[in-house]
């Protein structure tokens, strides 16, 4: 039995980046031997074991063979005769196919160190094109390492195009795709993720609602890429980044419904978490109003605030304002200057309306709700009038 450190832990140490988790590879062992040593099996698709003391994952060396469509369309073979080189060959990129033994010696049969020095994301073998998930993974790595000068090797980008055109991307499960998408959006350069997908023809397959916006020469796409960049620079959470991206679903300048329908379709297909879905829909619906907030009548302002449920979920409204601010910082052509302070003031005015006087007057149930809305509307009318003076 030989144990190696592999993958991201080795790569990031060589790059001088923090190592957050370690993947361990076991060569020359059987599942029975692992369990006899105290390891606990956890792998459903292939043998993975938890270390009895540290709880870290140890995987048996394995090979794989394409047997169907999609990310799960593989037959795995794990046995003591699978070599370290055979296991490393099935990995996606050369920089992820470097192993380190317990003496600190590197085993690098596919030139990962060379590509680290050259700042290249290069596939290990032609088998790369058998796994459609690798299109998303490589685009995510490009978003992570863009600031340090990494680029995708031309031959790897061509394999990604071949995968995108093969129809294999449609076989990816929403859950596995979302894991890659959400991680990519939280990388230092999330806009690079979208650019790579566009460059390898995968964007139209994965996000058809966005394809026209990010087509070559479309200024709206360039602005949305800038918005994602601003989100990263200002450390915005995932719901804000997702909502900003889905503004690209806009399909008509004079009708809201196509935009909202496209956002909803993309939300459902990706099975995005509820907070991401809700913020994306609200931003799609009220983005234009937010940039023209000072022109809105008090009743329109109240309608917006009520839909955000600012009384019980103030954080959602704060994320909406932040998304609008990122959009403005990216320099949307032709848009009015966004003034988040005005919206914050309106929200404060509505929240400040006390409930107790209405209860003291005997309002209850639906009547209390109507009276409270009327009082908030009056407060917003006063706010709008005073602000304009």
Secondary structure, DSSP 4 states (H G I P E B T S, - for coil): -EEEEETHHHHHHHHT------EEEEES--HHHHHHTT-EE--SSS-EEE-TTT--EEEE-EEEEE-SSSTT-EEEEE-TT--HHHHHHTSSBGGG--EE-TTS-EE-TT-HHHHHHHTEE-BSSGGGGG-THHHHHHHHHHHHHGGGT-EE-HHHHHHHHHHHHHTGGGGS-HHHHHHHHHHHHTSTTHHHHHHHHHHTT-HHHH-HHHHTTTSTT-HHHHHHHHHHHHHHHTT--HHHHHHHHHGGG---SS-SHHHHHHHHHHHHHHT--HHHHHHHHHHHHHHHHHTTGGGS-HHHHHHHHHHHTTTT-HHHHHHHHHHHHHHHHTT-TTPPPP-HHHHHHHHHHHHTS-SHHHHHTT--HHHHHHHHHHHHHHHHHHHHHHHH-
